[in-house]
């Protein structure tokens, strides 16, 4: 049941359009946990610390595609 809760938390936190706000505020830790769980399911090899840092730099304006390419070359 924990996986469903994480998926629901992530779905609530991600707007369906660029102008739509999330329906309810979700704690950043819950979103990180959901993303980390997804990362583990996909066998990405990304640590929770790296994922957290990645989210921080994306929030600061770094292009997610460029970041993904850089991380892929390091992992």
PDB file with SEQRES, HELIX, SHEET and CRYST1 records, atoms N, CA, C and O in Angstrom:
SEQRES   1 A   75  UNK UNK UNK UNK UNK UNK UNK UNK UNK UNK UNK UNK UNK          
SEQRES   2 A   75  UNK UNK UNK UNK UNK UNK UNK UNK UNK UNK UNK UNK UNK          
SEQRES   3 A   75  UNK UNK UNK UNK UNK UNK UNK UNK UNK UNK UNK UNK UNK          
SEQRES   4 A   75  UNK UNK UNK UNK UNK UNK UNK UNK UNK UNK UNK UNK UNK          
SEQRES   5 A   75  UNK UNK UNK UNK UNK UNK UNK UNK UNK UNK UNK UNK UNK          
SEQRES   6 A   75  UNK UNK UNK UNK UNK UNK UNK UNK UNK UNK                      
HELIX    1 AA1 UNK A    2  UNK A   13  1                                  12    
HELIX    2 AA2 UNK A   28  UNK A   41  1                                  14    
HELIX    3 AA3 UNK A   48  UNK A   59  1                                  12    
HELIX    4 AA4 UNK A   64  UNK A   74  1                                  11    
CRYST1    1.000    1.000    1.000  90.00  90.00  90.00 P 1           1          
ATOM      1  N   UNK A   1       0.818  -1.201   0.000  1.00  0.00           N  
ATOM      2  CA  UNK A   1       0.000   0.000   0.000  1.00  0.00           C  
ATOM      3  C   UNK A   1       0.861   1.264   0.000  1.00  0.00           C  
ATOM      4  O   UNK A   1       0.404   2.314  -0.452  1.00  0.00           O  
ATOM      5  N   UNK A   2       2.101   1.183   0.500  1.00  0.00           N  
ATOM      6  CA  UNK A   2       2.979   2.334   0.555  1.00  0.00           C  
ATOM      7  C   UNK A   2       3.301   2.864  -0.840  1.00  0.00           C  
ATOM      8  O   UNK A   2       3.388   4.079  -1.023  1.00  0.00           O  
ATOM      9  N   UNK A   3       3.479   1.993  -1.817  1.00  0.00           N  
ATOM     10  CA  UNK A   3       3.766   2.415  -3.187  1.00  0.00           C  
ATOM     11  C   UNK A   3       2.616   3.231  -3.757  1.00  0.00           C  
ATOM     12  O   UNK A   3       2.849   4.231  -4.437  1.00  0.00           O  
ATOM     13  N   UNK A   4       1.385   2.823  -3.493  1.00  0.00           N  
ATOM     14  CA  UNK A   4       0.227   3.568  -3.984  1.00  0.00           C  
ATOM     15  C   UNK A   4       0.184   4.949  -3.354  1.00  0.00           C  
ATOM     16  O   UNK A   4      -0.117   5.929  -4.036  1.00  0.00           O  
ATOM     17  N   UNK A   5       0.482   5.042  -2.057  1.00  0.00           N  
ATOM     18  CA  UNK A   5       0.486   6.332  -1.377  1.00  0.00           C  
ATOM     19  C   UNK A   5       1.553   7.248  -1.966  1.00  0.00           C  
ATOM     20  O   UNK A   5       1.310   8.441  -2.152  1.00  0.00           O  
ATOM     21  N   UNK A   6       2.734   6.701  -2.263  1.00  0.00           N  
ATOM     22  CA  UNK A   6       3.798   7.496  -2.867  1.00  0.00           C  
ATOM     23  C   UNK A   6       3.385   7.984  -4.244  1.00  0.00           C  
ATOM     24  O   UNK A   6       3.628   9.138  -4.596  1.00  0.00           O  
ATOM     25  N   UNK A   7       2.760   7.108  -5.026  1.00  0.00           N  
ATOM     26  CA  UNK A   7       2.296   7.470  -6.364  1.00  0.00           C  
ATOM     27  C   UNK A   7       1.235   8.565  -6.272  1.00  0.00           C  
ATOM     28  O   UNK A   7       1.245   9.507  -7.065  1.00  0.00           O  
ATOM     29  N   UNK A   8       0.320   8.444  -5.308  1.00  0.00           N  
ATOM     30  CA  UNK A   8      -0.720   9.450  -5.127  1.00  0.00           C  
ATOM     31  C   UNK A   8      -0.116  10.789  -4.723  1.00  0.00           C  
ATOM     32  O   UNK A   8      -0.563  11.836  -5.191  1.00  0.00           O  
ATOM     33  N   UNK A   9       0.903  10.765  -3.854  1.00  0.00           N  
ATOM     34  CA  UNK A   9       1.556  12.000  -3.425  1.00  0.00           C  
ATOM     35  C   UNK A   9       2.238  12.682  -4.602  1.00  0.00           C  
ATOM     36  O   UNK A   9       2.164  13.901  -4.754  1.00  0.00           O  
ATOM     37  N   UNK A  10       2.899  11.888  -5.431  1.00  0.00           N  
ATOM     38  CA  UNK A  10       3.562  12.443  -6.606  1.00  0.00           C  
ATOM     39  C   UNK A  10       2.544  13.009  -7.585  1.00  0.00           C  
ATOM     40  O   UNK A  10       2.741  14.098  -8.123  1.00  0.00           O  
ATOM     41  N   UNK A  11       1.469  12.286  -7.818  1.00  0.00           N  
ATOM     42  CA  UNK A  11       0.434  12.751  -8.748  1.00  0.00           C  
ATOM     43  C   UNK A  11      -0.184  14.061  -8.266  1.00  0.00           C  
ATOM     44  O   UNK A  11      -0.493  14.932  -9.079  1.00  0.00           O  
ATOM     45  N   UNK A  12      -0.365  14.209  -6.969  1.00  0.00           N  
ATOM     46  CA  UNK A  12      -0.942  15.436  -6.426  1.00  0.00           C  
ATOM     47  C   UNK A  12       0.028  16.606  -6.540  1.00  0.00           C  
ATOM     48  O   UNK A  12      -0.393  17.759  -6.637  1.00  0.00           O  
ATOM     49  N   UNK A  13       1.324  16.312  -6.528  1.00  0.00           N  
ATOM     50  CA  UNK A  13       2.331  17.363  -6.557  1.00  0.00           C  
ATOM     51  C   UNK A  13       2.664  17.844  -7.962  1.00  0.00           C  
ATOM     52  O   UNK A  13       3.187  18.946  -8.128  1.00  0.00           O  
ATOM     53  N   UNK A  14       2.374  17.047  -8.962  1.00  0.00           N  
ATOM     54  CA  UNK A  14       2.727  17.393 -10.334  1.00  0.00           C  
ATOM     55  C   UNK A  14       1.493  17.930 -11.059  1.00  0.00           C  
ATOM     56  O   UNK A  14       0.518  17.205 -11.251  1.00  0.00           O  
ATOM     57  N   UNK A  15       1.538  19.205 -11.460  1.00  0.00           N  
ATOM     58  CA  UNK A  15       0.399  19.767 -12.188  1.00  0.00           C  
ATOM     59  C   UNK A  15       0.218  19.083 -13.537  1.00  0.00           C  
ATOM     60  O   UNK A  15       1.189  18.628 -14.141  1.00  0.00           O  
ATOM     61  N   UNK A  16      -1.030  19.009 -14.011  1.00  0.00           N  
ATOM     62  CA  UNK A  16      -1.293  18.388 -15.309  1.00  0.00           C  
ATOM     63  C   UNK A  16      -1.062  19.365 -16.449  1.00  0.00           C  
ATOM     64  O   UNK A  16      -0.978  18.954 -17.607  1.00  0.00           O  
ATOM     65  N   UNK A  17      -0.961  20.637 -16.144  1.00  0.00           N  
ATOM     66  CA  UNK A  17      -0.616  21.626 -17.163  1.00  0.00           C  
ATOM     67  C   UNK A  17       0.307  22.662 -16.540  1.00  0.00           C  
ATOM     68  O   UNK A  17       0.430  22.739 -15.318  1.00  0.00           O  
ATOM     69  N   UNK A  18       0.943  23.447 -17.371  1.00  0.00           N  
ATOM     70  CA  UNK A  18       1.914  24.422 -16.878  1.00  0.00           C  
ATOM     71  C   UNK A  18       1.275  25.504 -16.007  1.00  0.00           C  
ATOM     72  O   UNK A  18       1.949  26.088 -15.158  1.00  0.00           O  
ATOM     73  N   UNK A  19      -0.004  25.774 -16.203  1.00  0.00           N  
ATOM     74  CA  UNK A  19      -0.655  26.843 -15.454  1.00  0.00           C  
ATOM     75  C   UNK A  19      -1.447  26.336 -14.258  1.00  0.00           C  
ATOM     76  O   UNK A  19      -1.883  27.133 -13.427  1.00  0.00           O  
ATOM     77  N   UNK A  20      -1.638  25.037 -14.158  1.00  0.00           N  
ATOM     78  CA  UNK A  20      -2.432  24.480 -13.070  1.00  0.00           C  
ATOM     79  C   UNK A  20      -1.584  24.286 -11.820  1.00  0.00           C  
ATOM     80  O   UNK A  20      -0.452  23.807 -11.904  1.00  0.00           O  
ATOM     81  N   UNK A  21      -2.118  24.649 -10.679  1.00  0.00           N  
ATOM     82  CA  UNK A  21      -1.449  24.456  -9.402  1.00  0.00           C  
ATOM     83  C   UNK A  21      -1.790  23.065  -8.879  1.00  0.00           C  
ATOM     84  O   UNK A  21      -2.856  22.535  -9.191  1.00  0.00           O  
ATOM     85  N   UNK A  22      -0.881  22.456  -8.072  1.00  0.00           N  
ATOM     86  CA  UNK A  22      -1.223  21.179  -7.455  1.00  0.00           C  
ATOM     87  C   UNK A  22      -2.482  21.323  -6.608  1.00  0.00           C  
ATOM     88  O   UNK A  22      -2.739  22.380  -6.033  1.00  0.00           O  
ATOM     89  N   UNK A  23      -3.273  20.234  -6.536  1.00  0.00           N  
ATOM     90  CA  UNK A  23      -4.525  20.285  -5.793  1.00  0.00           C  
ATOM     91  C   UNK A  23      -4.313  20.537  -4.311  1.00  0.00           C  
ATOM     92  O   UNK A  23      -5.080  21.268  -3.684  1.00  0.00           O  
ATOM     93  N   UNK A  24      -3.282  19.938  -3.757  1.00  0.00           N  
ATOM     94  CA  UNK A  24      -2.987  20.148  -2.351  1.00  0.00           C  
ATOM     95  C   UNK A  24      -1.486  20.187  -2.173  1.00  0.00           C  
ATOM     96  O   UNK A  24      -0.748  19.537  -2.913  1.00  0.00           O  
ATOM     97  N   UNK A  25      -1.028  20.956  -1.184  1.00  0.00           N  
ATOM     98  CA  UNK A  25       0.415  20.996  -0.971  1.00  0.00           C  
ATOM     99  C   UNK A  25       0.927  19.652  -0.461  1.00  0.00           C  
ATOM    100  O   UNK A  25       0.301  19.013   0.385  1.00  0.00           O  
ATOM    101  N   UNK A  26       2.068  19.237  -0.987  1.00  0.00           N  
ATOM    102  CA  UNK A  26       2.670  17.978  -0.575  1.00  0.00           C  
ATOM    103  C   UNK A  26       4.070  18.295  -0.074  1.00  0.00           C  
ATOM    104  O   UNK A  26       4.809  19.049  -0.708  1.00  0.00           O  
ATOM    105  N   UNK A  27       4.427  17.724   1.054  1.00  0.00           N  
ATOM    106  CA  UNK A  27       5.749  17.969   1.612  1.00  0.00           C  
ATOM    107  C   UNK A  27       6.822  17.525   0.627  1.00  0.00           C  
ATOM    108  O   UNK A  27       6.686  16.495  -0.033  1.00  0.00           O  
ATOM    109  N   UNK A  28       7.871  18.300   0.537  1.00  0.00           N  
ATOM    110  CA  UNK A  28       8.964  17.992  -0.387  1.00  0.00           C  
ATOM    111  C   UNK A  28       9.542  16.603  -0.123  1.00  0.00           C  
ATOM    112  O   UNK A  28       9.939  15.907  -1.057  1.00  0.00           O  
ATOM    113  N   UNK A  29       9.588  16.209   1.120  1.00  0.00           N  
ATOM    114  CA  UNK A  29      10.136  14.885   1.456  1.00  0.00           C  
ATOM    115  C   UNK A  29       9.275  13.769   0.880  1.00  0.00           C  
ATOM    116  O   UNK A  29       9.802  12.742   0.454  1.00  0.00           O  
ATOM    117  N   UNK A  30       7.962  13.957   0.862  1.00  0.00           N  
ATOM    118  CA  UNK A  30       7.068  12.950   0.283  1.00  0.00           C  
ATOM    119  C   UNK A  30       7.304  12.822  -1.223  1.00  0.00           C  
ATOM    120  O   UNK A  30       7.307  11.715  -1.761  1.00  0.00           O  
ATOM    121  N   UNK A  31       7.498  13.933  -1.888  1.00  0.00           N  
ATOM    122  CA  UNK A  31       7.760  13.919  -3.328  1.00  0.00           C  
ATOM    123  C   UNK A  31       9.102  13.246  -3.589  1.00  0.00           C  
ATOM    124  O   UNK A  31       9.219  12.419  -4.493  1.00  0.00           O  
ATOM    125  N   UNK A  32      10.116  13.600  -2.797  1.00  0.00           N  
ATOM    126  CA  UNK A  32      11.429  12.983  -2.951  1.00  0.00           C  
ATOM    127  C   UNK A  32      11.336  11.474  -2.735  1.00  0.00           C  
ATOM    128  O   UNK A  32      11.923  10.698  -3.489  1.00  0.00           O  
ATOM    129  N   UNK A  33      10.602  11.063  -1.713  1.00  0.00           N  
ATOM    130  CA  UNK A  33      10.432   9.628  -1.455  1.00  0.00           C  
ATOM    131  C   UNK A  33       9.773   8.923  -2.639  1.00  0.00           C  
ATOM    132  O   UNK A  33      10.186   7.828  -3.021  1.00  0.00           O  
ATOM    133  N   UNK A  34       8.757   9.548  -3.215  1.00  0.00           N  
ATOM    134  CA  UNK A  34       8.057   8.946  -4.357  1.00  0.00           C  
ATOM    135  C   UNK A  34       8.972   8.854  -5.578  1.00  0.00           C  
ATOM    136  O   UNK A  34       8.987   7.840  -6.276  1.00  0.00           O  
ATOM    137  N   UNK A  35       9.731   9.918  -5.827  1.00  0.00           N  
ATOM    138  CA  UNK A  35      10.652   9.908  -6.957  1.00  0.00           C  
ATOM    139  C   UNK A  35      11.775   8.890  -6.747  1.00  0.00           C  
ATOM    140  O   UNK A  35      12.202   8.227  -7.693  1.00  0.00           O  
ATOM    141  N   UNK A  36      12.247   8.769  -5.516  1.00  0.00           N  
ATOM    142  CA  UNK A  36      13.297   7.800  -5.229  1.00  0.00           C  
ATOM    143  C   UNK A  36      12.777   6.373  -5.409  1.00  0.00           C  
ATOM    144  O   UNK A  36      13.476   5.508  -5.938  1.00  0.00           O  
ATOM    145  N   UNK A  37      11.555   6.143  -4.968  1.00  0.00           N  
ATOM    146  CA  UNK A  37      10.950   4.820  -5.154  1.00  0.00           C  
ATOM    147  C   UNK A  37      10.844   4.482  -6.648  1.00  0.00           C  
ATOM    148  O   UNK A  37      11.141   3.360  -7.057  1.00  0.00           O  
ATOM    149  N   UNK A  38      10.429   5.440  -7.440  1.00  0.00           N  
ATOM    150  CA  UNK A  38      10.355   5.244  -8.892  1.00  0.00           C  
ATOM    151  C   UNK A  38      11.750   4.992  -9.470  1.00  0.00           C  
ATOM    152  O   UNK A  38      11.935   4.119 -10.318  1.00  0.00           O  
ATOM    153  N   UNK A  39      12.717   5.762  -9.003  1.00  0.00           N  
ATOM    154  CA  UNK A  39      14.097   5.598  -9.441  1.00  0.00           C  
ATOM    155  C   UNK A  39      14.603   4.189  -9.147  1.00  0.00           C  
ATOM    156  O   UNK A  39      15.281   3.581  -9.976  1.00  0.00           O  
ATOM    157  N   UNK A  40      14.277   3.679  -7.978  1.00  0.00           N  
ATOM    158  CA  UNK A  40      14.692   2.323  -7.606  1.00  0.00           C  
ATOM    159  C   UNK A  40      13.993   1.279  -8.471  1.00  0.00           C  
ATOM    160  O   UNK A  40      14.612   0.299  -8.885  1.00  0.00           O  
ATOM    161  N   UNK A  41      12.714   1.485  -8.745  1.00  0.00           N  
ATOM    162  CA  UNK A  41      11.956   0.548  -9.575  1.00  0.00           C  
ATOM    163  C   UNK A  41      12.527   0.481 -10.992  1.00  0.00           C  
ATOM    164  O   UNK A  41      12.464  -0.560 -11.647  1.00  0.00           O  
ATOM    165  N   UNK A  42      13.079   1.591 -11.453  1.00  0.00           N  
ATOM    166  CA  UNK A  42      13.666   1.653 -12.795  1.00  0.00           C  
ATOM    167  C   UNK A  42      15.148   1.289 -12.801  1.00  0.00           C  
ATOM    168  O   UNK A  42      15.807   1.354 -13.838  1.00  0.00           O  
ATOM    169  N   UNK A  43      15.668   0.906 -11.630  1.00  0.00           N  
ATOM    170  CA  UNK A  43      17.090   0.551 -11.503  1.00  0.00           C  
ATOM    171  C   UNK A  43      18.003   1.632 -12.068  1.00  0.00           C  
ATOM    172  O   UNK A  43      18.933   1.343 -12.820  1.00  0.00           O  
ATOM    173  N   UNK A  44      17.727   2.882 -11.696  1.00  0.00           N  
ATOM    174  CA  UNK A  44      18.495   4.006 -12.241  1.00  0.00           C  
ATOM    175  C   UNK A  44      19.901   4.106 -11.663  1.00  0.00           C  
ATOM    176  O   UNK A  44      20.793   4.664 -12.301  1.00  0.00           O  
ATOM    177  N   UNK A  45      20.105   3.573 -10.469  1.00  0.00           N  
ATOM    178  CA  UNK A  45      21.407   3.681  -9.830  1.00  0.00           C  
ATOM    179  C   UNK A  45      21.652   5.029  -9.186  1.00  0.00           C  
ATOM    180  O   UNK A  45      22.771   5.319  -8.762  1.00  0.00           O  
ATOM    181  N   UNK A  46      20.632   5.851  -9.109  1.00  0.00           N  
ATOM    182  CA  UNK A  46      20.770   7.189  -8.522  1.00  0.00           C  
ATOM    183  C   UNK A  46      20.448   7.110  -7.033  1.00  0.00           C  
ATOM    184  O   UNK A  46      19.405   6.587  -6.639  1.00  0.00           O  
ATOM    185  N   UNK A  47      21.354   7.633  -6.217  1.00  0.00           N  
ATOM    186  CA  UNK A  47      21.124   7.647  -4.770  1.00  0.00           C  
ATOM    187  C   UNK A  47      20.081   8.707  -4.426  1.00  0.00           C  
ATOM    188  O   UNK A  47      19.810   9.616  -5.212  1.00  0.00           O  
ATOM    189  N   UNK A  48      19.512   8.572  -3.254  1.00  0.00           N  
ATOM    190  CA  UNK A  48      18.514   9.550  -2.812  1.00  0.00           C  
ATOM    191  C   UNK A  48      19.160  10.932  -2.669  1.00  0.00           C  
ATOM    192  O   UNK A  48      18.524  11.947  -2.954  1.00  0.00           O  
ATOM    193  N   UNK A  49      20.406  10.971  -2.235  1.00  0.00           N  
ATOM    194  CA  UNK A  49      21.121  12.237  -2.099  1.00  0.00           C  
ATOM    195  C   UNK A  49      21.319  12.903  -3.465  1.00  0.00           C  
ATOM    196  O   UNK A  49      21.124  14.110  -3.606  1.00  0.00           O  
ATOM    197  N   UNK A  50      21.707  12.111  -4.465  1.00  0.00           N  
ATOM    198  CA  UNK A  50      21.893  12.640  -5.820  1.00  0.00           C  
ATOM    199  C   UNK A  50      20.569  13.124  -6.398  1.00  0.00           C  
ATOM    200  O   UNK A  50      20.509  14.169  -7.045  1.00  0.00           O  
ATOM    201  N   UNK A  51      19.521  12.365  -6.163  1.00  0.00           N  
ATOM    202  CA  UNK A  51      18.197  12.758  -6.638  1.00  0.00           C  
ATOM    203  C   UNK A  51      17.768  14.080  -5.998  1.00  0.00           C  
ATOM    204  O   UNK A  51      17.246  14.965  -6.676  1.00  0.00           O  
ATOM    205  N   UNK A  52      17.988  14.204  -4.708  1.00  0.00           N  
ATOM    206  CA  UNK A  52      17.642  15.444  -4.003  1.00  0.00           C  
ATOM    207  C   UNK A  52      18.428  16.629  -4.556  1.00  0.00           C  
ATOM    208  O   UNK A  52      17.869  17.701  -4.785  1.00  0.00           O  
ATOM    209  N   UNK A  53      19.719  16.428  -4.767  1.00  0.00           N  
ATOM    210  CA  UNK A  53      20.556  17.497  -5.329  1.00  0.00           C  
ATOM    211  C   UNK A  53      20.101  17.860  -6.738  1.00  0.00           C  
ATOM    212  O   UNK A  53      20.090  19.032  -7.114  1.00  0.00           O  
ATOM    213  N   UNK A  54      19.728  16.848  -7.507  1.00  0.00           N  
ATOM    214  CA  UNK A  54      19.246  17.085  -8.871  1.00  0.00           C  
ATOM    215  C   UNK A  54      17.980  17.932  -8.859  1.00  0.00           C  
ATOM    216  O   UNK A  54      17.840  18.863  -9.652  1.00  0.00           O  
ATOM    217  N   UNK A  55      17.070  17.609  -7.967  1.00  0.00           N  
ATOM    218  CA  UNK A  55      15.839  18.402  -7.866  1.00  0.00           C  
ATOM    219  C   UNK A  55      16.148  19.841  -7.486  1.00  0.00           C  
ATOM    220  O   UNK A  55      15.526  20.773  -7.996  1.00  0.00           O  
ATOM    221  N   UNK A  56      17.116  20.021  -6.582  1.00  0.00           N  
ATOM    222  CA  UNK A  56      17.501  21.377  -6.170  1.00  0.00           C  
ATOM    223  C   UNK A  56      18.022  22.197  -7.345  1.00  0.00           C  
ATOM    224  O   UNK A  56      17.626  23.350  -7.517  1.00  0.00           O  
ATOM    225  N   UNK A  57      18.907  21.615  -8.157  1.00  0.00           N  
ATOM    226  CA  UNK A  57      19.462  22.397  -9.265  1.00  0.00           C  
ATOM    227  C   UNK A  57      18.440  22.622 -10.376  1.00  0.00           C  
ATOM    228  O   UNK A  57      18.487  23.641 -11.065  1.00  0.00           O  
ATOM    229  N   UNK A  58      17.519  21.677 -10.554  1.00  0.00           N  
ATOM    230  CA  UNK A  58      16.438  21.886 -11.534  1.00  0.00           C  
ATOM    231  C   UNK A  58      15.556  23.041 -11.085  1.00  0.00           C  
ATOM    232  O   UNK A  58      15.148  23.865 -11.903  1.00  0.00           O  
ATOM    233  N   UNK A  59      15.258  23.108  -9.787  1.00  0.00           N  
ATOM    234  CA  UNK A  59      14.454  24.216  -9.258  1.00  0.00           C  
ATOM    235  C   UNK A  59      15.159  25.551  -9.434  1.00  0.00           C  
ATOM    236  O   UNK A  59      14.507  26.593  -9.503  1.00  0.00           O  
ATOM    237  N   UNK A  60      16.495  25.532  -9.508  1.00  0.00           N  
ATOM    238  CA  UNK A  60      17.279  26.756  -9.690  1.00  0.00           C  
ATOM    239  C   UNK A  60      17.457  27.124 -11.155  1.00  0.00           C  
ATOM    240  O   UNK A  60      18.095  28.127 -11.475  1.00  0.00           O  
ATOM    241  N   UNK A  61      16.884  26.298 -12.061  1.00  0.00           N  
ATOM    242  CA  UNK A  61      16.880  26.668 -13.467  1.00  0.00           C  
ATOM    243  C   UNK A  61      17.759  25.845 -14.391  1.00  0.00           C  
ATOM    244  O   UNK A  61      17.821  26.130 -15.587  1.00  0.00           O  
ATOM    245  N   UNK A  62      18.445  24.827 -13.869  1.00  0.00           N  
ATOM    246  CA  UNK A  62      19.269  23.984 -14.736  1.00  0.00           C  
ATOM    247  C   UNK A  62      18.349  23.157 -15.639  1.00  0.00           C  
ATOM    248  O   UNK A  62      17.323  22.644 -15.193  1.00  0.00           O  
ATOM    249  N   UNK A  63      18.728  23.037 -16.900  1.00  0.00           N  
ATOM    250  CA  UNK A  63      17.950  22.269 -17.859  1.00  0.00           C  
ATOM    251  C   UNK A  63      17.951  20.790 -17.463  1.00  0.00           C  
ATOM    252  O   UNK A  63      19.022  20.192 -17.357  1.00  0.00           O  
ATOM    253  N   UNK A  64      16.778  20.185 -17.243  1.00  0.00           N  
ATOM    254  CA  UNK A  64      16.704  18.787 -16.820  1.00  0.00           C  
ATOM    255  C   UNK A  64      17.343  17.808 -17.804  1.00  0.00           C  
ATOM    256  O   UNK A  64      17.928  16.811 -17.381  1.00  0.00           O  
ATOM    257  N   UNK A  65      17.242  18.072 -19.102  1.00  0.00           N  
ATOM    258  CA  UNK A  65      17.839  17.182 -20.097  1.00  0.00           C  
ATOM    259  C   UNK A  65      19.357  17.208 -19.998  1.00  0.00           C  
ATOM    260  O   UNK A  65      20.003  16.161 -20.043  1.00  0.00           O  
ATOM    261  N   UNK A  66      19.920  18.384 -19.866  1.00  0.00           N  
ATOM    262  CA  UNK A  66      21.363  18.517 -19.719  1.00  0.00           C  
ATOM    263  C   UNK A  66      21.833  17.833 -18.445  1.00  0.00           C  
ATOM    264  O   UNK A  66      22.862  17.158 -18.442  1.00  0.00           O  
ATOM    265  N   UNK A  67      21.088  18.005 -17.373  1.00  0.00           N  
ATOM    266  CA  UNK A  67      21.432  17.360 -16.113  1.00  0.00           C  
ATOM    267  C   UNK A  67      21.382  15.838 -16.258  1.00  0.00           C  
ATOM    268  O   UNK A  67      22.274  15.138 -15.779  1.00  0.00           O  
ATOM    269  N   UNK A  68      20.346  15.329 -16.913  1.00  0.00           N  
ATOM    270  CA  UNK A  68      20.209  13.876 -17.109  1.00  0.00           C  
ATOM    271  C   UNK A  68      21.378  13.329 -17.929  1.00  0.00           C  
ATOM    272  O   UNK A  68      21.919  12.269 -17.613  1.00  0.00           O  
ATOM    273  N   UNK A  69      21.764  14.048 -18.978  1.00  0.00           N  
ATOM    274  CA  UNK A  69      22.898  13.607 -19.799  1.00  0.00           C  
ATOM    275  C   UNK A  69      24.194  13.590 -18.987  1.00  0.00           C  
ATOM    276  O   UNK A  69      25.007  12.674 -19.113  1.00  0.00           O  
ATOM    277  N   UNK A  70      24.370  14.603 -18.164  1.00  0.00           N  
ATOM    278  CA  UNK A  70      25.567  14.683 -17.332  1.00  0.00           C  
ATOM    279  C   UNK A  70      25.589  13.545 -16.319  1.00  0.00           C  
ATOM    280  O   UNK A  70      26.616  12.892 -16.138  1.00  0.00           O  
ATOM    281  N   UNK A  71      24.466  13.309 -15.662  1.00  0.00           N  
ATOM    282  CA  UNK A  71      24.400  12.215 -14.684  1.00  0.00           C  
ATOM    283  C   UNK A  71      24.608  10.866 -15.355  1.00  0.00           C  
ATOM    284  O   UNK A  71      25.276   9.996 -14.798  1.00  0.00           O  
ATOM    285  N   UNK A  72      24.051  10.684 -16.532  1.00  0.00           N  
ATOM    286  CA  UNK A  72      24.208   9.413 -17.250  1.00  0.00           C  
ATOM    287  C   UNK A  72      25.665   9.132 -17.558  1.00  0.00           C  
ATOM    288  O   UNK A  72      26.098   7.981 -17.524  1.00  0.00           O  
ATOM    289  N   UNK A  73      26.413  10.160 -17.855  1.00  0.00           N  
ATOM    290  CA  UNK A  73      27.820   9.955 -18.170  1.00  0.00           C  
ATOM    291  C   UNK A  73      28.642   9.654 -16.913  1.00  0.00           C  
ATOM    292  O   UNK A  73      29.727   9.081 -17.006  1.00  0.00           O  
ATOM    293  N   UNK A  74      28.132  10.036 -15.746  1.00  0.00           N  
ATOM    294  CA  UNK A  74      28.845   9.800 -14.493  1.00  0.00           C  
ATOM    295  C   UNK A  74      28.509   8.477 -13.831  1.00  0.00           C  
ATOM    296  O   UNK A  74      29.309   7.938 -13.067  1.00  0.00           O  
ATOM    297  N   UNK A  75      27.339   7.958 -14.119  1.00  0.00           N  
ATOM    298  CA  UNK A  75      26.877   6.732 -13.436  1.00  0.00           C  
ATOM    299  C   UNK A  75      27.309   5.512 -14.209  1.00  0.00           C  
ATOM    300  O   UNK A  75      27.019   4.388 -13.800  1.00  0.00           O  
TER     301      UNK A  75                                                      
END                                                                             
